[in-house]
Amino acid sequence: MVSANYGKLGSIKTLDQAKFIWRPIFDKYNLTKRGLRAEGYEIREKEYDDYIRQGEELYITRDDNLVSLLSSLPLHRKYVFSNGPETSIAKCLDLLGIAELIDGVYGTDFHDSVCKPEVECFVKVLEDIGMRGDEGRILYFEDSYKNLIAGKDMGMNTCFVRSKTLEMEGRGEEECAIFDVVVEDIGRELKGKVPELWEAGGGGGGKG
């Protein structure tokens, strides 16, 4: 999985040690894999992804509320925009039961050398889905404050999904007031908070 500088990685014995090394790399580069490369580690990419992404089925199960919500929005295009590999994203969508309800998946294979929250990454996806210059018709969902701020700065409507990511990024709950919508559970709360999505002639939707 990692060949260069293996000795340094091999010295990690506890989860706390791993977090100590991982956190500054992730904060600096926004993507652990890219950060490890930039810091001089040589990674066998597929092995790395297969290893760190294994076990999704232990944590992700079918979400009938989410299935019902997405099924009720046939007039809106729905995309997944992630810093994860497409193969892992596809597996997660399948486990959730929503794979057939998503119009497109954009992950690290598509992004290539960029990632969220970099503007270039957003632009690549927007151009590919034909929404560049029409960002105001997108509702962008995120559990990462810094990623959602990037979308907001580009003119998108924003929905923050509460998660531990907020604390990890050093942000407070009160800071989320700048976003258009804040939810805990998209499947249960979205219709009550953004009813206009179900109105005839509504704009296009984006999924983050």
Secondary structure, DSSP 8 states (H G I E B T S, - for coil): -B-TTHHHHHT--SHHHHHHHHHHHHHHHSSHHHHHHHTT--B-HHHHHHHHTTTGGGT----HHHHHHHHT-TTS--EEE-SS-HHHHHHHHHHHT-GGG-SEEE-HHHHTT--TT-HHHHHHHHHHTT-TT-GGG-EEEES-HHHHHHHHHTT-EEEEE--THHHHTT--GGGGGGSSEEES-HHHHHHHH-GGGGSTT-------
